[in-house]
């Protein structure tokens, strides 16, 4: 994989999130839709406490989710 094609930013965490937690990232985005009225760090905390995600993985999912929600 070259530097031009290498995934960067929050999406770079997606393969390890899917492997570690056994769900596609779309599963986590669907869950985040249910708490989309919360602030960024509240959503991160929710993923950590309710679903057992690590901080980095939860933060990456929320950052990507919120960035894409603004673009829709």
Buried (B, 14 or more C-beta within 10 A) or exposed (E): EEEEEEEEEBBEBBEEBBEEBEEEBEBBBEBBEEEEEBEEEEBBBBBBEEBEBBEEBBBBBBBBBBEEEEEE
